Amino acid sequence: MKRYPTVLTIAGSDSGGGAGIQADLKTVAALGAYGTSAITALTAQNTTGVRAIHAVPPEFLRQQLEAVFEDFTIDAVKIGMVNTAETAQVIAGALADYQPRFVVFDPVMVSTSGSRLIREDAVDALWQELLTRADLITPNIDEAEILVSEKITDLKSMQHAAGILLEKGCKAVLLKGGHLAGPVIRDVLALQNTGSLVLESDYIRSPNVHGTGCTLSSAIATYVALGHSLTDAVVLAHQYVAGAIGHGRDVITGHGPGPLNHSFSPLPMQVIS
């Protein structure tokens, strides 16, 4: 018998469909794997901003996680929006109980429109429960500045910040540099004991970049689930996101920054033994 490579996304719901759980599941499907989900929070949002956030009760989140882990073989986990300390604790407990083989954590703290998505008391809980437990974390510049309490302005300070995160116990860091102005986007992939790698891509001028971080982290999880190494998964995920941005830049979706075109080049569903 064969089965589908399976990814679990643990994240918030975006009612506009461009980020969060919705973006994750679109990405997983487009790359040929099977997506499952556990919702941490409901957001009332669209392309113009976030209107309200309703955290899912911790006990109900726990039941979602148990339902998925007890029925499916999970090849990779992606964690996104964790806006309360209680949520972080429930997720950490499930990871300890079920021991998935790969976890990528995108520490979503601020939305593209500038809305803060995490409570102040939850940042400490992320350090205690999730940041050092994940196999890879994928903060952007704003999130990394919160985590290291330093300003990041260029490639050198990005590399320094990634090093601090490794020193603080993170296993691997992909620090995304998309928020820095310039014709070339540079991300820093830093691994324990193996140095760092700078990934470069041309800047794509597009108003439609809502959900880019969610898409990248779920793509990494999917490529790992499909059997790729961490480094190769990061490189392939970069290529996928660039394609999704390029193919969605001329499309109007809503009245604000729209989403990527997640399905620009869908792959057939894969199966593994």
C-alpha positions in Angstrom: 0.0 0.0 0.0 1.1 3.6 -0.7 0.1 6.9 1.0 0.4 10.6 0.3 3.2 12.6 1.9 1.3 14.5 4.5 1.9 17.9 6.0 0.2 19.3 9.1 -0.1 23.1 9.3 -0.8 24.6 12.7 -1.7 28.2 12.1 -4.4 30.9 12.0 -7.3 31.2 9.6 -7.3 34.0 7.1 -10.9 34.7 6.0 -9.5 36.5 3.0 -7.8 33.3 1.9 -4.4 34.7 1.1 -2.4 33.7 4.2 -2.4 31.4 7.2 -4.1 28.0 7.0 -5.6 28.8 3.6 -2.3 29.7 2.0 -0.6 26.7 3.6 -3.2 24.2 2.3 -3.1 25.7 -1.2 0.7 25.4 -1.2 0.8 21.8 0.0 -1.7 20.8 -2.6 0.1 22.7 -5.4 3.3 20.9 -4.6 1.8 17.5 -4.7 1.3 16.5 -1.0 -1.7 16.1 1.3 -2.5 18.9 3.8 -4.0 18.6 7.2 -4.6 21.4 9.7 -5.1 22.6 13.2 -6.4 26.2 13.6 -4.9 28.3 16.4 -6.9 31.4 15.8 -9.7 32.9 13.6 -9.0 36.2 12.0 -11.5 38.6 10.4 -9.4 40.0 7.6 -9.2 40.8 4.0 -6.6 42.3 1.7 -6.9 45.7 3.4 -6.2 44.5 7.0 -7.1 42.5 10.1 -10.3 43.5 11.8 -10.4 41.0 14.7 -8.7 38.0 16.1 -10.3 35.2 18.1 -8.0 32.7 19.7 -9.1 29.1 19.5 -9.6 27.7 23.1 -6.5 25.7 24.1 -8.5 22.5 24.8 -10.1 22.6 21.3 -6.7 23.1 19.7 -5.4 20.1 21.6 -8.2 18.0 20.3 -7.5 19.1 16.7 -3.9 18.1 17.1 -4.7 14.8 18.6 -7.3 14.0 15.9 -4.7 14.6 13.2 -1.7 12.9 14.8 -3.7 9.8 15.8 -5.0 9.2 12.3 -2.3 10.3 9.9 1.4 9.7 9.4 2.7 13.3 9.5 5.9 13.8 7.4 6.4 17.5 8.3 4.8 20.1 10.5 4.5 23.8 9.7 3.7 26.2 12.6 2.5 29.7 11.9 0.4 32.1 14.0 0.8 31.4 17.8 -0.7 34.5 19.5 -1.0 33.3 23.1 1.2 31.5 25.6 -1.4 28.9 26.1 -1.4 28.1 22.4 2.3 27.7 22.4 2.1 25.3 25.4 -0.5 23.1 23.7 1.5 22.8 20.5 4.7 22.1 22.4 2.9 19.3 24.3 1.7 17.7 21.1 5.1 17.9 19.5 6.6 16.2 22.6 3.9 13.5 22.5 4.0 12.6 18.8 7.6 13.5 17.8 7.1 14.5 14.2 10.3 14.1 12.2 10.5 17.7 10.9 9.0 21.0 12.2 9.3 24.4 10.6 8.1 27.4 12.6 7.3 30.7 11.0 7.0 33.0 14.1 4.2 35.2 12.7 4.0 38.4 14.8 2.9 41.2 12.5 0.7 41.0 9.5 1.7 42.5 6.1 -0.7 45.4 6.8 1.0 46.2 10.1 -1.4 44.6 12.5 0.2 42.9 15.6 -0.9 39.2 15.7 0.7 38.1 19.0 0.3 39.2 22.6 3.2 40.5 24.4 3.3 37.7 26.9 3.4 35.1 24.2 6.9 36.0 23.0 8.5 34.5 26.1 6.4 31.4 25.6 7.7 31.1 22.0 11.2 30.9 23.4 10.3 28.5 26.1 8.1 26.2 24.1 8.7 26.3 20.3 11.7 28.3 18.9 14.3 25.9 20.1 12.1 22.8 19.5 11.7 23.5 15.7 14.1 22.1 13.2 13.9 25.4 11.3 12.6 28.9 12.1 11.8 31.4 9.4 11.5 34.9 10.8 11.4 38.0 8.7 13.4 41.2 9.6 10.7 42.6 11.9 10.3 39.3 13.7 14.0 38.7 14.0 14.4 42.2 15.5 11.9 41.3 18.2 13.6 38.0 18.9 17.2 39.3 19.2 16.3 42.8 20.4 18.6 44.4 17.8 18.1 46.5 14.7 18.7 44.7 11.3 19.6 47.0 8.4 21.7 45.0 6.0 23.2 41.6 5.1 25.9 41.8 7.8 23.4 42.5 10.6 21.1 39.7 9.2 24.0 37.2 9.5 24.8 38.5 13.0 21.1 38.1 14.1 20.9 34.6 12.6 24.0 33.7 14.7 22.4 35.1 17.8 19.4 32.9 17.2 21.6 29.9 16.9 23.4 30.8 20.1 20.1 31.0 21.8 19.3 27.4 20.9 17.6 27.5 17.5 18.6 24.5 15.4 18.5 26.3 12.0 17.4 29.8 10.9 16.2 31.1 7.6 16.2 34.9 8.1 14.2 36.5 5.3 15.4 39.8 4.0 12.5 40.8 1.8 11.7 43.8 4.0 15.1 45.4 3.1 15.0 47.7 0.0 17.0 46.8 -3.0 17.0 45.1 -6.5 18.1 41.8 -5.0 16.4 40.0 -2.1 18.8 38.2 0.2 17.9 35.6 2.8 20.3 34.0 5.2 20.1 30.2 6.0 22.2 29.5 9.1 22.7 26.0 10.4 24.3 24.8 13.6 28.0 23.9 13.1 27.9 24.3 9.3 28.0 28.0 8.8 25.5 30.1 6.7 24.3 30.3 3.2 23.1 33.5 1.5 20.2 32.9 -1.0 19.7 35.6 -3.6 16.7 36.3 -5.9 15.7 39.2 -8.0 13.2 41.6 -6.5 9.8 41.1 -8.3 7.7 44.3 -8.3 4.2 43.2 -7.3 1.5 44.6 -5.0 0.4 41.0 -4.4 2.6 39.6 -1.7 0.1 38.8 1.0 0.9 35.5 2.6 4.4 35.2 1.3 6.0 34.1 4.6 3.2 31.5 5.2 3.7 30.2 1.7 7.4 29.9 2.0 7.4 28.0 5.3 4.6 25.6 4.2 6.5 25.0 0.9 9.7 24.1 2.9 7.6 21.7 5.0 6.1 20.1 1.9 9.4 19.6 0.1 10.9 18.0 3.2 7.8 15.7 3.4 8.5 14.8 -0.3 12.0 13.6 0.7 14.3 16.6 0.1 17.0 17.7 2.5 16.5 20.9 4.5 18.8 22.9 2.3 17.3 21.7 -0.9 13.8 22.2 0.4 14.7 25.9 1.2 16.1 26.4 -2.3 13.1 24.8 -4.0 10.6 26.7 -1.8 12.3 30.0 -2.8 11.9 29.1 -6.5 8.2 28.2 -5.9 7.5 31.5 -4.1 9.2 33.5 -6.8 7.1 31.8 -9.4 3.9 32.3 -7.4 4.7 36.0 -7.0 5.5 36.5 -10.6 2.4 34.8 -11.9 0.1 36.7 -9.5 1.5 40.3 -9.8 -1.0 41.4 -12.5 -4.1 40.0 -10.9 -6.5 42.1 -8.8 -7.9 40.3 -5.8 -9.7 42.6 -3.4 -8.9 46.2 -2.8 -5.5 45.8 -1.0 -2.4 43.8 -1.4 -3.5 40.5 -2.9 -2.2 37.0 -2.5 0.3 35.0 -4.5 -0.8 32.7 -7.3 -0.3 29.5 -5.4 -1.5 27.3 -8.2 0.5 28.8 -11.1 2.2 25.4 -11.8 0.4 22.6 -9.8 2.1 19.2 -9.5 0.2 15.9 -9.4 -0.4 14.4 -6.0 2.6 12.3 -5.0 2.5 8.9 -3.2 5.2 7.2 -1.2 5.6 3.7 0.1 
